[in-house]
Amino acid sequence: MREIYVDRFTREQSMDFLIQGFEELGKEVELREVEDAVETFDGLVGWLTHYGYYRAVRKLPHKKAMAKVFEEGSKLALEELVRVIAPSRKRYSAILKAVAHGAESWSDIKAYTVARTGPITDKRFTELLKNLVKYGYLIKENNKYKIPDPIIKHLATEKL
């Protein structure tokens, strides 16, 4: 098995991706709707593709297509996430909730996690954070953590 990492598209790449896709399928869409999708799905190719499918193939209006991506994407992402976090669900959930609610630093995330789940060693906590980064649920930039995927952020705040 090989891991393949696909970088998120830039704003320009995302716009081009959707506009060209719609043009190829002969679907006219308003630029502000494309911009909204690009802003919401933040360059994640999979969610942009789903949005394009619901708009161009299923012919859903913009707001319904956006809702459908969140609905279907949440189901898919939750299934995968539950499998990944199963060994330590309470702690992984607390970490994701902390970040979804704005905690960015290791110490703030740990404090939130300890408050919700009880004591944990620094070593074990760091291991859990690294796992979430490894699986792409978190990214670490300049010693700050964030959730790069809007669907995962939604799950962390609403479903975990």
N, C-alpha and C positions, 0 to 999 in steps of 0.2 A: 504494500500500500504506500502511496505517496501523498503527501500533503501539497496542495496547490493553493497558494495565497493570491487572491486577486485584490489589488489595491482598489479602494473606492475611487470612483470617477471624480474629477474636479467638477465644479459647477458648469463650466463650459462643456466639458465632455458629456455630462448628464443631459444638458439641454440638447446638444447635437444628437445624442443617442435617441432621445424620445422624439424629437422633431423629425429626424430621418426615418425612424420607424413608422411614425404616423404617415409621412409622405409616401413611403413604400406601400403602405396599405390603403392609400387614398383617403385617409381620415383627416378631416380638418378639425383642429383644436385651437382654442384660444391660448395665446402666449402666456397669459397670467395663470392659466390652469397648469401649464407645463412648469412654469416657475414655482408654483405652489407644490407640485409633486417633487420637484428637484430639491426644494428647501426642506420638505418633510422627510424625504427618504435619503437625503444627505449623501448622494453619490453611491449608494449601495445598489449594485447592478441587479441583483435578484429582485429587490422590491420595485425598482424602476421597471423591470421587465414585466412583473405582475401587473403593475399599474397600466402599462401600455397594452397588455393583453385585455384587461377589463374594459379599457376605453375603446380600443380599436376592434377587437374581435367580438367581445361580448356586448359592445356598444352601450356600456353604462355611462351615465352622466358623471362628470368629474367627482362630485362629492360622494356618490355611491361607489365609484371605483376606488377612491381613497379609503372609504370605510371597508370595502371588501378586501383590500390589501391588508389592512390591520386585522380584520376578522380571520381571514385565512392564514395570513402570516403568523398571527398569534398562536393559532392551533399548531402549525408546523414547528414553530420555534419552541413552544412550550413542551411539546413531546420530546424534542431533542434536549432541551435544557433540563427537564426532569431526569432524564437518563444520566446526564453529565453530573448533576449535583446530588444524585441519590446517595452517595456514600456519606455526605455530610450536609444534607438538605437545609437544615435550619441555619447553619453557619453561612453556606453559600447564599441562601436567600437573604440573610441579613446583610451580607456584604453588598449584594446587588441593590438592595433597597437603600442602603446608605448612600451609595454612589448615585442612584437615581434621584435621591432627594438632595443632592448637592455636596455631599462629603467627597473631598478629592484627595486628601492626604492620607498616608498610611495610618497615622495616629488617629485621625478623625473617624476613618472607616473602622478601625479596630475598636475604638471607644463605643461606637454605635453597635457593633457586633457583640461586644462583651455585655453591653446593657441589655441586649435582646436574648442572648443565648448563654451567658455565663462565661467564666474564665476560659482563656485559651492561651497557649504559649505563643511567644513571638514567632518562633520557628514554624509552628503549625499554621498560624495565621498567614504568614508570608507564603507558605506553600499553597494555601487555598487561593490567595490573590494571584500567584503565578499561574495556577491552573486556569483561572478565569481569563487571564491574559492569553495563555497558550491556546485556549479554545475560541478566542476572539470575542468573548462576552465583555471584556474590558480592554481598554488600551491604557498604556502608561506613557505620558509625555511630560517631560520636565518634572518628574516625581509627583505627578498628579494623575489620578485615575479618572476615567470617564467611560460611559457606555456608548460605543460608537453607533449602535444600531437602534433606531427609534422603536422598533417592534420589541426588542429586548427591554428597553427602558419602560415601555408601556407595560410589559409583563411584570417587571420588577415592582412597579408602583401599584398595579391593579390585581395581579393574579398570584403573586408569591406570598 
